[in-house]
Structure formats: structure tokens, C-alpha cells
Amino acid sequence: MQIESVSRVTADQCQYGQQVLTGRMTGHPVKKPTGFMSNAPRILESLGLRCKGQGGQCSRTKGGSHVTASGHVAKDAARYPDGLCRAIIRGMINEMKARGIHRPGEVGLHAVNDEDADPDHDPRFSGAFRDDLSGQILRDDLVREARQKELAYFCEKGVWVKRPKDEARRRTGKGPISVRWVDVNKGDDMNPRYRSRLVARQMKAHDKSGASFFAPTPPLEALRTVLSLAATSVGDWKPCYDPHSERRTQISLMDVSRAYFNAKLDPGVMTYVQLPEEDKDHEDQCARLVRHMYGTRAAADGWQEEYSTFLVETLKFSQGTASPCVFRHTSRAMVMTVHGDDFTTVGPKEDLDWLEKQMQEHYELTIQPRMGPGPGDAKEAVILNRIIRWTESGIEYEADPRQAEKLVAECGMSDTNTVATPGLRLSFDQLEKDEVLPAHLHTAFRGSAARANYLAADRLDCQFAAKEVCRWMSTPTQAAWQALKRLCRYLVGLPRMIFHYRWQAVDHVDVYTDTDWAGCPRTRKSTSGGCAILGAHPIKTWSSTQSSVALSSGEDEFNGVVRGAGVGLGYQSLLQDLGIHVGL
């Protein structure tokens, strides 16, 4: 009680259902005053009921006279009644809600999140705002500041013009599109960097026009190829590694801020959105978009058209055919891949100086320090959450290490022993005895399986295991859970994988394939796997279940070879988009 945050209350257990359980006095109330001490105010609030009866009478709803707690009555009363247990749990839930520990939809015990702030300790964290990615409670004043900054940017860029609300329905036949805030802390608790983005919620299901808005996304091998070319001599492409030369090869990393706002809507297109509550005119007016806004269906397509037009018509890049998100500049010897608003370019230093200057004049950019062999060049950077390093022996490419950590943690496998292999091969008998997971665990399993699948894009050692786990996503079973746990135990021992792209000279692409005939005991389908390698640099790998049942190992191998040939020809086309012509 000497601790300031600790308090004490007394509860009469008769008010929570304590009564005689056996004997001739069965059903009579047992008062039994009990003291409770806690540093959780909401728990104490739920345990503060006192009996108001007088003369030995009980004030509970059923009434009755109190029985002295002695003998078998005292023995039975040593166990809390159900009402008291419910009051304790109710108080715990209210306390966890107040502290931001409990979230809607959660059931049972959950790991403590050290990132969650306690509003009782810091009034700036009311719990009204949460990080949309991590769920962490955000500081109220910093969120409001970030939202005002976003709205000011909307006005500065001329993203919309305010119009009366009834104009939206009059011009389009429907009300304005709803909006929501996406609040994220891109820094950490010590160095917060809050970013609030206002996004529209335009759903395809609500659009009866039948219009299609396709925006291409580059395959991951496009990024790996551009990085590989920084360490590869092939044909006329000859990187320079002289640390003091103005023509030395470097890697440029540019990020266009609020990229979609740079693309204007096509003439005649009328798109109306609601104004957020932070805008003083939100009750009477809506906004007609002049530029594309995040969350509208045409935004990604509009932005892709905007930057492609600028690169091709203004900067004289050549756009790829196999992938319209890769570009090359023939006269300046640069190759580029664009993923959303991230531009990754490899080329000579003086040409990259020119490119970044041109981009800065046209867009608002965040430019990372340029990587290269010079003494002042950066040696490490982050691209699409992948870690890239420039070393004395070549380029290193590492998958996002947080994904493996999160997968292991959310499956509760952090403290387990590791295993040597990630996959789990079940026998037919084991599958016959397999049981479906309880329904309340299906969502959690699917989330973890999806994370494993995302991680496998950069972890070729986990691709088969992740693929097999994902095949159970429609109906998760105990066997699927065991397979996922096996993968997590493997990641405990090998949480990181690094691709080493060493300096090399090549003249062709190698494609290797293999198959596992009738390897699935459930469907008897086969698995095709393989990799495409530029010299000694692994660029693309895959592991996939064949769509049909192969009747022989020859048919199975033929399917695998056809898949490998298709991948090889596709990758050869991607290289041609970058001006690299090699054999297969």
C-alpha cells in the first residue's frame, strides 16, 4: 500500500453469488467480506460491491439472511462464485481496453507488446489513434499534426476543389466516395516520424461501369537483375569500378513523395470524395478530384502513365516490352526498374547526377545516398524493405529480416529448438487421421501462411515448405499447423539469407529444373521447381504444384522442362528490355 498506484477495496461476496451449497441452509447468502489490492483501477471498480442489508439480512436480489462462514460453509466459500470470477475478468478486460492492451476481436491471452504506450502514464496517448500496420498506440498531438500536414499538401498540390455535396449525386448518380486516415509511425518511439495519408475507399464492387484499371508491377527478378548488372559484365554492358572515376558504376535509389498526386485525372472524369472531419467544410461540401488520390481505382494506372510518359518523352528512356516497369537509356548507359514510387537505377555516376537532377525538377523526391565503389559512396541501403550492401567482392541482397522474426513470433515458436530442414512430408495414414483446425484459428493460420509465402519470394530454401503450407489455406488442419511450425523452427536456426552477387562476366543465362513426381499424398500431383541464373547470380526461383496429375515420371519431367523453358524465355525478354542480349 506504500506504492502510490496501488489501492485496496473490500467486496462482500454475497453480492456476487456466494451462498451455501449443501445442507439444510442451501441457497442462503454468505457475506464473507474480502479485500482486494491492485494497481488496476478498473478491476477495483468492478470489485467494490458491498451488502447494504441490515440486521443480518442480505441486499441481494433474492434476499435472505446471512449464514456464518464456518465448517463446511467456510470450506465451500473458499472457492470464488461465478459472479465474482466474471467481475474480475470484466475488470481485467476494461483495464486492458483502457491501457490499449486488449483489441476488438481478440480472445484469450496475448503476448505483451512493449511498443504499446500506457495512457495512464502519458496523457498524450489516449488510444484514439493507432498505427495501421503495427497496432501501436500513437501520440494524439503528432497524429493531428501529421493529418494537418497532409491536408495542407492536398491544397498545395491542388488535388481537389470543394463542391456542394449534392453536386456529386447530380453529376455521377451516386454520393461521394468515403475516405479514411491511414496513420503510420515510420520511425520508432525514440525518433517518431508520423505519416498520415488520407485515402479514398472506392470499391470495385460498387462500380457498375465495367471499367478496368490495370497498373503493371515489375516482377521481383527485375530488381535483382538491375542489382546484378551492377556486378556483371555482359556484352556491351561494362561496369566501372574505379573508385575515383566520374564514370564509376553506382546504384541510385529514389522515392517519389505522394506519387499519385502528380497524375491528373483524364478530361471529363468526375470523381467526388468526402472531406475528412478535420476539414471545416466537411458537413456541407465534398471534393471533386483534379489529381489522382490514393484509394481510387484509377490512381495506380494514372501514376504509371504519368512517370512512363515523363521518362520516355522527356528523358528519352526506352520502356520495356516484357515488363513496362523497366527502362534503359541507350546513350547514357543506365538501366532502371520502377516499383510503385520507388526508382532503382544502375549507371555511371555522372549520368545518375543528371537523372536525379531531372527527377528533382519534376517531382518531390527522397533520394538515398548513392551506393558505389568510391570512398564517399554509401555501402548499404534499403530497397522495398530488402537490405542491399556494396562490398569488396560484390553486391549483397538480403530479404527483409523482420518477416522471419514476425512469422516465428506470431506462431509462438521463438524459444523452440531448430531443425535442419523446413519441410514436413506427411504419410497417407497421417493425412487420413488429420483433423480440421478450430474455426477461430483459421484467420490466424491464413495470416501466418500468407506471411510465409511473402517471405519465400526471397528465401529459396523455404519456397517448397511455404507452398505446401499455403495449399491448406482454404481448410486449415492440424497437419497444416504442424507444417507451419516446422517451417518456423527452421527459421529459428536460419533467420537470414543473403544473396551474394559477386563481380563476374557472363554470356548466357542458365535455367535448372527438377520435379517431384506424385509427391503430394493427398492429390498425387507433382511439384515443379527450378531457378534462372545469370552467371553465378540466382535471379528467379520457383516451386509450384503442377495443375494436372502426371501419369508417369516422364510426363512429370516434361511438364517441369516446359515450365523452365517458359521462365527462361521470359527472363531473356526481360534482359532484352534492359538492352542485354544473351543466349539461353
PLY file of the C-alpha trace (Angstrom):
ply
format ascii 1.0
element vertex 584
property float x
property float y
property float z
element edge 583
property int vertex1
property int vertex2
end_header
0.00 0.00 0.00
3.02 2.29 0.18
3.17 2.25 -3.62
1.23 5.24 -4.96
-0.53 3.40 -7.80
-1.82 0.53 -5.56
-5.27 0.76 -3.92
-7.49 -1.55 -1.85
-11.23 -2.24 -1.84
-13.48 -4.60 0.09
-16.19 -6.66 -1.60
-18.99 -8.65 0.04
-19.13 -11.95 -1.80
-22.86 -12.34 -1.25
-23.31 -9.59 -3.85
-21.52 -11.78 -6.37
-23.48 -15.00 -5.72
-21.69 -16.57 -2.75
-24.13 -18.88 -0.96
-24.40 -22.13 0.98
-24.01 -25.05 -1.44
-25.02 -28.07 0.73
-27.04 -28.87 3.82
-30.29 -27.51 5.21
-29.21 -23.87 4.66
-28.60 -24.38 0.94
-29.17 -21.17 -1.02
-28.70 -18.76 1.91
-26.21 -15.94 1.23
-22.68 -15.94 2.68
-21.47 -12.39 3.18
-17.72 -13.08 3.51
-16.15 -9.58 3.16
-12.97 -9.92 1.10
-10.22 -7.37 0.47
-8.67 -6.89 -2.96
-5.50 -4.94 -3.67
-4.40 -3.91 -7.19
-2.76 -1.22 -9.31
-5.54 -1.61 -11.89
-8.36 0.90 -11.13
-10.92 -0.80 -13.42
-10.54 -4.12 -11.62
-11.11 -2.46 -8.27
-14.17 -0.65 -9.65
-15.78 -3.97 -10.54
-15.00 -5.41 -7.09
-16.45 -2.67 -4.93
-19.99 -4.01 -4.25
-20.98 -4.00 -0.56
-24.02 -5.53 1.05
-26.48 -2.86 2.21
-28.72 -5.19 4.21
-29.24 -4.66 7.95
-29.91 -6.97 10.85
-28.27 -9.94 9.15
-30.41 -9.59 6.03
-28.80 -9.56 2.56
-29.46 -6.86 -0.01
-29.02 -9.21 -2.97
-31.96 -9.54 -5.37
-33.16 -12.85 -3.88
-32.73 -11.52 -0.31
-32.26 -13.94 2.57
-30.35 -13.91 5.86
-26.58 -14.29 6.04
-25.07 -17.56 7.20
-21.85 -17.54 9.21
-18.90 -18.87 7.21
-17.79 -21.79 9.37
-17.35 -25.53 8.95
-18.35 -26.89 5.58
-19.81 -23.48 4.65
-16.38 -21.85 5.03
-14.78 -24.67 3.09
-17.19 -24.22 0.16
-16.88 -20.42 0.33
-13.11 -20.69 -0.21
-13.94 -21.01 -3.89
-14.96 -17.78 -5.59
-18.51 -17.81 -7.00
-19.03 -17.47 -10.76
-20.29 -13.90 -10.37
-17.09 -12.82 -8.64
-14.93 -14.51 -11.27
-16.88 -12.74 -14.00
-16.44 -9.41 -12.22
-12.67 -9.94 -12.02
-12.49 -10.83 -15.73
-14.73 -7.90 -16.65
-12.47 -5.58 -14.68
-9.38 -7.02 -16.40
-10.92 -6.50 -19.85
-11.87 -2.92 -19.02
-8.37 -2.28 -17.72
-6.75 -3.78 -20.83
-9.03 -1.71 -23.06
-8.09 1.45 -21.17
-4.40 0.63 -21.49
-4.64 -0.34 -25.15
-3.66 -3.97 -24.47
-6.97 -5.52 -25.49
-8.25 -5.02 -29.03
-11.63 -5.87 -30.58
-11.77 -9.44 -31.82
-9.02 -10.77 -29.55
-9.74 -13.81 -27.41
-7.53 -15.32 -24.72
-4.06 -14.34 -23.61
-1.70 -12.48 -25.94
1.97 -11.62 -25.80
2.82 -8.31 -24.18
3.55 -5.62 -26.76
6.26 -3.39 -25.34
5.55 -0.82 -28.03
2.07 -0.07 -26.69
2.01 3.07 -24.61
0.04 3.24 -21.38
-2.37 6.19 -21.41
-2.38 6.20 -17.59
1.32 7.04 -17.64
1.31 9.50 -20.56
-1.82 11.59 -21.25
-0.63 12.25 -24.82
-1.52 8.63 -25.67
-5.31 8.48 -25.34
-5.65 5.37 -27.51
-7.76 7.23 -30.07
-5.13 6.74 -32.78
-3.28 3.55 -33.69
-0.61 2.62 -36.20
-2.44 0.93 -39.09
0.45 -1.50 -39.60
1.57 -2.46 -36.10
-1.47 -1.55 -33.96
0.76 0.56 -31.70
-0.93 3.48 -29.89
0.15 6.78 -31.42
0.59 10.18 -29.81
-2.52 12.28 -30.31
-0.74 15.59 -30.96
1.68 14.09 -33.52
-1.14 12.37 -35.41
-3.16 15.59 -35.59
-0.07 17.44 -36.77
0.57 14.82 -39.48
-3.04 14.97 -40.65
-2.98 18.75 -40.92
0.24 18.50 -42.90
-1.43 16.06 -45.31
-4.43 18.35 -45.80
-2.11 21.30 -46.41
-0.34 19.25 -49.06
-3.70 18.50 -50.72
-4.30 22.23 -51.05
-0.74 22.98 -52.17
-0.85 20.32 -54.90
-4.38 21.22 -55.97
-5.57 17.64 -55.52
-9.23 18.66 -55.28
-11.70 21.51 -55.44
-14.52 21.77 -52.94
-18.05 21.46 -54.27
-21.56 21.21 -52.75
-22.43 17.71 -51.62
-25.47 17.41 -53.86
-23.33 18.01 -56.96
-21.77 14.54 -56.65
-25.10 12.74 -56.91
-26.38 15.14 -59.56
-23.32 14.67 -61.83
-22.49 10.99 -61.18
-25.71 9.46 -59.88
-24.15 8.45 -56.56
-22.77 10.04 -53.42
-19.12 10.98 -52.85
-16.63 8.20 -52.10
-15.87 7.76 -48.41
-12.36 8.37 -47.08
-10.29 7.24 -44.10
-6.97 8.06 -42.50
-4.03 5.67 -42.55
-1.68 6.67 -39.71
1.81 5.14 -39.52
4.92 5.80 -37.46
7.78 5.30 -39.92
10.32 5.95 -37.16
10.39 4.50 -33.65
9.48 5.54 -30.10
12.73 7.45 -29.62
12.63 9.13 -33.04
8.99 9.22 -34.15
8.25 10.04 -37.79
4.50 10.10 -38.16
2.88 9.95 -41.57
-0.87 10.28 -42.09
-2.30 9.54 -45.51
-5.87 10.29 -46.49
-7.15 7.53 -48.77
-10.39 7.03 -50.66
-12.39 3.83 -50.39
-13.55 3.26 -53.94
-14.65 -0.36 -54.17
-14.77 -2.32 -57.40
-17.98 -3.99 -56.21
-19.69 -0.59 -56.17
-18.57 0.30 -59.70
-21.15 -0.88 -62.26
-19.39 0.72 -65.26
-17.34 -2.39 -66.07
-14.21 -0.28 -66.48
-10.86 -2.00 -65.86
-7.85 -0.18 -64.44
-4.69 -2.25 -64.83
-1.38 -0.95 -63.48
1.66 -3.19 -64.11
4.01 -4.15 -61.30
7.55 -5.36 -62.05
8.47 -8.91 -61.07
10.96 -9.20 -58.24
13.55 -10.53 -60.68
13.57 -7.11 -62.34
15.04 -5.57 -59.19
17.50 -8.44 -58.78
18.59 -8.13 -62.40
19.27 -4.39 -62.13
21.33 -5.03 -58.98
23.09 -7.97 -60.65
24.08 -5.78 -63.60
25.97 -3.53 -61.20
28.28 -6.52 -60.67
28.14 -8.11 -64.13
29.96 -7.51 -67.41
27.91 -8.81 -70.33
28.11 -7.79 -74.00
28.45 -4.02 -74.31
27.49 -3.50 -70.68
30.77 -2.88 -68.81
30.53 -1.53 -65.24
33.38 0.70 -64.00
34.76 0.04 -60.53
37.45 2.77 -60.41
36.64 4.43 -57.05
37.79 7.87 -58.26
36.29 7.92 -61.75
33.32 10.11 -62.63
32.13 7.19 -64.75
32.21 4.67 -61.89
29.11 2.50 -61.59
26.66 3.45 -58.84
23.20 2.48 -57.64
20.67 5.30 -57.32
17.60 4.93 -55.08
14.81 7.49 -55.44
11.38 7.60 -53.81
8.72 9.97 -55.17
6.74 11.50 -52.30
2.95 11.20 -52.65
3.42 9.92 -56.16
-0.25 9.62 -57.16
-0.83 13.34 -56.69
1.44 14.01 -59.68
-1.02 12.37 -62.09
-4.02 14.38 -63.28
-7.40 12.84 -63.97
-8.37 12.39 -67.61
-10.57 15.18 -69.02
-14.24 14.59 -68.39
-13.72 12.16 -65.50
-15.76 13.18 -62.46
-14.68 11.64 -59.15
-16.05 13.02 -55.87
-14.82 12.13 -52.38
-15.93 13.06 -48.89
-13.99 15.65 -46.93
-12.42 14.39 -43.68
-13.73 15.62 -40.34
-10.57 17.68 -39.90
-11.73 19.94 -42.74
-14.06 22.72 -41.51
-16.32 22.34 -44.56
-16.86 18.59 -44.29
-20.53 18.83 -43.24
-21.75 20.85 -46.25
-19.24 20.13 -49.00
-17.41 17.31 -50.75
-14.37 17.39 -53.04
-14.06 16.85 -56.79
-10.67 15.34 -57.59
-8.37 17.12 -60.01
-5.49 14.71 -59.43
-5.47 11.02 -58.58
-5.86 10.15 -54.91
-4.71 7.05 -53.06
-7.56 4.55 -52.86
-9.26 5.42 -56.13
-9.32 2.64 -58.71
-7.60 4.58 -61.47
-4.80 6.02 -59.29
-2.11 3.38 -59.92
-2.79 3.33 -63.65
-2.70 7.15 -63.79
0.62 7.30 -61.96
2.17 4.62 -64.18
1.13 6.58 -67.26
2.49 9.82 -65.76
6.01 8.62 -64.91
6.30 6.47 -68.07
5.45 9.48 -70.24
8.00 11.64 -68.44
10.78 9.06 -68.68
10.15 8.20 -72.34
9.18 11.53 -73.87
11.19 13.95 -71.74
14.24 11.96 -70.59
14.38 9.71 -73.69
14.37 6.36 -71.90
13.21 3.23 -73.72
10.36 1.41 -71.99
10.36 -2.37 -71.68
8.01 -4.63 -73.60
8.13 -7.75 -71.44
7.75 -5.52 -68.36
6.63 -1.90 -68.85
8.15 -1.07 -65.44
11.78 -1.43 -66.62
13.61 1.23 -68.62
17.01 1.79 -70.22
18.78 4.83 -71.57
20.93 3.82 -74.54
23.06 6.96 -74.82
23.66 7.28 -71.07
24.06 3.55 -70.24
21.51 3.40 -67.44
19.03 0.66 -66.53
16.07 1.26 -64.22
13.21 -0.58 -62.56
10.20 1.20 -61.06
8.12 -0.39 -58.30
5.25 1.95 -57.43
7.02 5.14 -56.39
10.47 3.57 -55.90
13.01 4.11 -58.71
16.15 1.91 -58.68
18.76 2.80 -61.31
22.26 1.50 -62.11
24.66 3.50 -64.27
27.70 5.81 -64.35
27.96 8.48 -61.65
27.76 11.50 -63.94
24.70 10.09 -65.72
22.98 9.40 -62.41
23.75 13.00 -61.37
21.88 14.17 -64.47
18.97 11.78 -63.84
18.45 12.79 -60.22
18.58 16.48 -61.16
15.91 15.98 -63.84
13.71 13.98 -61.49
14.02 16.57 -58.71
12.90 19.32 -61.07
9.76 17.38 -61.94
8.85 15.51 -58.71
9.22 15.85 -54.97
11.84 13.19 -54.15
13.52 11.42 -51.28
16.96 10.32 -52.51
19.02 7.83 -50.52
22.82 8.17 -50.51
24.11 6.61 -53.70
25.85 3.24 -53.45
29.12 2.60 -55.26
32.84 1.76 -55.05
34.03 5.28 -54.21
35.33 6.11 -50.74
32.44 8.55 -50.20
29.75 6.29 -51.68
27.22 4.57 -49.46
27.76 0.89 -48.76
24.31 -0.10 -47.51
20.72 0.85 -48.37
17.15 -0.42 -48.15
15.03 -1.11 -51.26
11.46 -2.39 -50.86
12.45 -3.40 -47.30
15.30 -5.51 -48.73
18.78 -4.73 -47.47
21.38 -4.07 -50.17
25.13 -3.84 -49.48
28.09 -2.89 -51.67
31.09 -4.97 -50.60
34.63 -5.54 -51.88
33.56 -8.81 -53.52
30.22 -7.70 -55.00
26.63 -6.82 -54.14
24.72 -8.42 -51.28
20.92 -8.76 -51.34
19.11 -9.77 -48.15
15.41 -10.42 -47.60
13.54 -8.29 -45.08
14.75 -9.88 -41.80
11.68 -8.68 -39.91
9.37 -11.03 -41.80
11.06 -14.18 -40.47
11.09 -12.73 -36.95
7.39 -11.83 -37.12
6.41 -15.22 -38.52
8.25 -17.07 -35.75
6.87 -14.76 -33.05
3.22 -14.87 -34.15
3.35 -18.68 -34.23
4.83 -18.73 -30.70
7.97 -20.57 -31.79
10.67 -18.11 -30.68
12.11 -20.31 -27.94
11.95 -23.65 -29.75
14.81 -25.82 -30.94
15.73 -25.52 -34.60
15.59 -28.22 -37.28
17.76 -28.87 -40.32
15.02 -28.81 -42.99
11.97 -26.55 -43.42
9.54 -29.01 -44.99
7.31 -31.69 -43.48
6.34 -34.70 -45.60
3.26 -36.46 -44.29
2.31 -40.04 -45.00
-1.09 -41.08 -46.35
-2.00 -42.59 -42.95
-1.22 -39.32 -41.18
-3.44 -37.42 -43.60
-6.26 -39.92 -43.08
-6.23 -39.10 -39.36
-5.87 -35.36 -39.91
-8.44 -33.03 -38.33
-9.60 -29.53 -39.24
-8.38 -26.71 -37.01
-10.99 -24.98 -34.81
-12.75 -22.25 -36.80
-11.45 -19.40 -34.60
-7.86 -20.30 -35.59
-8.42 -20.21 -39.36
-7.79 -16.49 -39.78
-4.59 -16.59 -37.73
-3.31 -19.56 -39.72
-4.05 -17.89 -43.05
-2.29 -14.73 -41.96
0.84 -16.64 -40.98
0.71 -18.74 -44.15
0.48 -15.57 -46.24
3.49 -14.13 -44.43
5.43 -17.34 -45.10
4.51 -17.08 -48.78
5.71 -13.46 -48.90
8.97 -14.40 -47.18
9.51 -17.31 -49.61
9.86 -14.86 -52.52
13.33 -14.07 -51.14
14.00 -17.36 -49.34
14.50 -20.04 -51.98
15.21 -22.58 -49.22
11.66 -22.10 -47.87
9.69 -21.97 -51.12
8.58 -25.60 -51.18
7.62 -25.61 -47.48
5.72 -22.31 -47.78
3.95 -23.51 -50.92
2.76 -26.66 -49.17
1.52 -24.69 -46.16
-0.45 -22.33 -48.41
-2.22 -25.25 -50.08
-4.12 -25.72 -46.79
-5.34 -22.12 -46.58
-8.90 -22.93 -47.69
-9.31 -25.56 -44.95
-6.54 -25.36 -42.31
-5.87 -28.62 -40.49
-3.70 -29.91 -37.68
-1.23 -31.23 -40.26
-1.02 -27.79 -41.83
-0.29 -26.28 -38.43
2.46 -28.84 -37.85
3.97 -27.97 -41.25
3.90 -24.27 -40.42
5.55 -24.91 -37.05
8.25 -26.96 -38.78
8.99 -24.01 -41.08
9.18 -21.65 -38.08
11.59 -23.97 -36.25
13.81 -23.95 -39.33
13.75 -20.14 -39.38
14.76 -20.03 -35.71
18.10 -21.53 -36.70
18.46 -19.73 -40.05
16.61 -16.41 -39.75
18.52 -14.69 -42.57
19.57 -15.46 -46.13
21.92 -13.30 -48.20
22.37 -13.46 -51.98
25.99 -12.72 -52.98
26.22 -11.14 -56.43
29.97 -11.30 -56.97
31.82 -9.48 -59.76
31.51 -11.59 -62.92
31.49 -11.68 -66.71
28.79 -13.78 -68.42
27.48 -14.55 -71.90
24.36 -16.64 -71.26
21.55 -17.47 -68.83
21.27 -20.89 -67.18
17.93 -22.43 -66.18
17.78 -25.52 -63.95
14.60 -27.52 -63.32
13.61 -30.53 -61.24
10.37 -32.25 -60.33
8.94 -34.39 -57.55
6.65 -36.92 -59.22
3.35 -37.57 -57.39
4.86 -36.11 -54.25
1.54 -35.00 -52.77
-0.08 -37.92 -50.91
-3.47 -36.14 -50.94
-3.82 -35.42 -54.68
-0.89 -37.38 -56.20
0.10 -34.19 -58.03
3.73 -33.41 -58.77
5.84 -30.37 -57.88
7.95 -28.39 -60.36
10.90 -26.39 -59.14
13.76 -24.52 -60.71
15.92 -21.44 -60.91
17.15 -18.97 -63.53
20.76 -17.88 -63.01
22.69 -15.05 -64.64
26.26 -16.33 -64.40
26.53 -17.17 -60.71
23.70 -14.82 -59.63
20.38 -16.51 -58.77
17.68 -14.24 -60.20
14.42 -16.21 -60.16
13.42 -19.38 -58.31
10.11 -21.21 -58.08
8.35 -24.18 -56.52
4.82 -24.88 -57.70
2.33 -27.72 -57.76
1.54 -28.95 -61.28
-2.07 -28.36 -62.27
-2.68 -31.87 -63.62
-1.83 -35.35 -62.36
1.18 -36.72 -64.27
0.68 -40.39 -65.19
4.41 -41.09 -65.39
7.71 -39.61 -64.27
8.44 -38.79 -67.91
5.29 -36.68 -68.20
6.15 -35.06 -64.88
9.68 -34.16 -66.04
8.35 -32.88 -69.37
5.98 -30.50 -67.57
8.89 -29.26 -65.45
11.08 -28.65 -68.50
8.29 -26.76 -70.28
7.84 -24.56 -67.22
11.59 -23.95 -67.02
11.82 -23.11 -70.73
8.96 -20.64 -70.36
10.65 -18.95 -67.42
13.95 -18.81 -69.29
12.40 -17.23 -72.38
10.52 -14.74 -70.22
13.68 -13.76 -68.40
15.55 -13.48 -71.70
12.87 -10.99 -72.82
13.30 -9.01 -69.60
17.04 -8.77 -70.23
16.37 -7.58 -73.78
14.20 -4.79 -72.33
17.35 -3.70 -70.47
19.50 -3.90 -73.60
21.18 -7.18 -72.65
21.22 -9.87 -75.35
22.42 -13.29 -74.15
21.82 -16.90 -75.04
19.76 -19.33 -73.01
0 1
1 2
2 3
3 4
4 5
5 6
6 7
7 8
8 9
9 10
10 11
11 12
12 13
13 14
14 15
15 16
16 17
17 18
18 19
19 20
20 21
21 22
22 23
23 24
24 25
25 26
26 27
27 28
28 29
29 30
30 31
31 32
32 33
33 34
34 35
35 36
36 37
37 38
38 39
39 40
40 41
41 42
42 43
43 44
44 45
45 46
46 47
47 48
48 49
49 50
50 51
51 52
52 53
53 54
54 55
55 56
56 57
57 58
58 59
59 60
60 61
61 62
62 63
63 64
64 65
65 66
66 67
67 68
68 69
69 70
70 71
71 72
72 73
73 74
74 75
75 76
76 77
77 78
78 79
79 80
80 81
81 82
82 83
83 84
84 85
85 86
86 87
87 88
88 89
89 90
90 91
91 92
92 93
93 94
94 95
95 96
96 97
97 98
98 99
99 100
100 101
101 102
102 103
103 104
104 105
105 106
106 107
107 108
108 109
109 110
110 111
111 112
112 113
113 114
114 115
115 116
116 117
117 118
118 119
119 120
120 121
121 122
122 123
123 124
124 125
125 126
126 127
127 128
128 129
129 130
130 131
131 132
132 133
133 134
134 135
135 136
136 137
137 138
138 139
139 140
140 141
141 142
142 143
143 144
144 145
145 146
146 147
147 148
148 149
149 150
150 151
151 152
152 153
153 154
154 155
155 156
156 157
157 158
158 159
159 160
160 161
161 162
162 163
163 164
164 165
165 166
166 167
167 168
168 169
169 170
170 171
171 172
172 173
173 174
174 175
175 176
176 177
177 178
178 179
179 180
180 181
181 182
182 183
183 184
184 185
185 186
186 187
187 188
188 189
189 190
190 191
191 192
192 193
193 194
194 195
195 196
196 197
197 198
198 199
199 200
200 201
201 202
202 203
203 204
204 205
205 206
206 207
207 208
208 209
209 210
210 211
211 212
212 213
213 214
214 215
215 216
216 217
217 218
218 219
219 220
220 221
221 222
222 223
223 224
224 225
225 226
226 227
227 228
228 229
229 230
230 231
231 232
232 233
233 234
234 235
235 236
236 237
237 238
238 239
239 240
240 241
241 242
242 243
243 244
244 245
245 246
246 247
247 248
248 249
249 250
250 251
251 252
252 253
253 254
254 255
255 256
256 257
257 258
258 259
259 260
260 261
261 262
262 263
263 264
264 265
265 266
266 267
267 268
268 269
269 270
270 271
271 272
272 273
273 274
274 275
275 276
276 277
277 278
278 279
279 280
280 281
281 282
282 283
283 284
284 285
285 286
286 287
287 288
288 289
289 290
290 291
291 292
292 293
293 294
294 295
295 296
296 297
297 298
298 299
299 300
300 301
301 302
302 303
303 304
304 305
305 306
306 307
307 308
308 309
309 310
310 311
311 312
312 313
313 314
314 315
315 316
316 317
317 318
318 319
319 320
320 321
321 322
322 323
323 324
324 325
325 326
326 327
327 328
328 329
329 330
330 331
331 332
332 333
333 334
334 335
335 336
336 337
337 338
338 339
339 340
340 341
341 342
342 343
343 344
344 345
345 346
346 347
347 348
348 349
349 350
350 351
351 352
352 353
353 354
354 355
355 356
356 357
357 358
358 359
359 360
360 361
361 362
362 363
363 364
364 365
365 366
366 367
367 368
368 369
369 370
370 371
371 372
372 373
373 374
374 375
375 376
376 377
377 378
378 379
379 380
380 381
381 382
382 383
383 384
384 385
385 386
386 387
387 388
388 389
389 390
390 391
391 392
392 393
393 394
394 395
395 396
396 397
397 398
398 399
399 400
400 401
401 402
402 403
403 404
404 405
405 406
406 407
407 408
408 409
409 410
410 411
411 412
412 413
413 414
414 415
415 416
416 417
417 418
418 419
419 420
420 421
421 422
422 423
423 424
424 425
425 426
426 427
427 428
428 429
429 430
430 431
431 432
432 433
433 434
434 435
435 436
436 437
437 438
438 439
439 440
440 441
441 442
442 443
443 444
444 445
445 446
446 447
447 448
448 449
449 450
450 451
451 452
452 453
453 454
454 455
455 456
456 457
457 458
458 459
459 460
460 461
461 462
462 463
463 464
464 465
465 466
466 467
467 468
468 469
469 470
470 471
471 472
472 473
473 474
474 475
475 476
476 477
477 478
478 479
479 480
480 481
481 482
482 483
483 484
484 485
485 486
486 487
487 488
488 489
489 490
490 491
491 492
492 493
493 494
494 495
495 496
496 497
497 498
498 499
499 500
500 501
501 502
502 503
503 504
504 505
505 506
506 507
507 508
508 509
509 510
510 511
511 512
512 513
513 514
514 515
515 516
516 517
517 518
518 519
519 520
520 521
521 522
522 523
523 524
524 525
525 526
526 527
527 528
528 529
529 530
530 531
531 532
532 533
533 534
534 535
535 536
536 537
537 538
538 539
539 540
540 541
541 542
542 543
543 544
544 545
545 546
546 547
547 548
548 549
549 550
550 551
551 552
552 553
553 554
554 555
555 556
556 557
557 558
558 559
559 560
560 561
561 562
562 563
563 564
564 565
565 566
566 567
567 568
568 569
569 570
570 571
571 572
572 573
573 574
574 575
575 576
576 577
577 578
578 579
579 580
580 581
581 582
582 583
